[in-house]
Amino acid sequence: MEVRERKRKAERGWKGREIKERKQKQGKENKVRQRRERKTKKGTDRKNNWKTEKGNEREWKGRQRKERMTKNGKED
């Protein structure tokens, strides 16, 4: 009886370790995927910035600043 119980416990421990390792691996893969997505997202945002509302706003503010500077007689 004792031997059988010990075997069962040992097997359970091994299974638990296996599950834990699998979860860790999954977590690492998710991290890498998220980082990759973040990087590409940043790049596309930068490239297509002028297409977004925020990009237009920034361009508009820049133009306003230039006009203000030229009105005051300063060159940018």
Residue pairs with C-beta under 8 A, 6 or more apart in sequence:
45 52
48 55
49 55
49 58
50 56
50 59
65 76
66 76
69 75
69 76
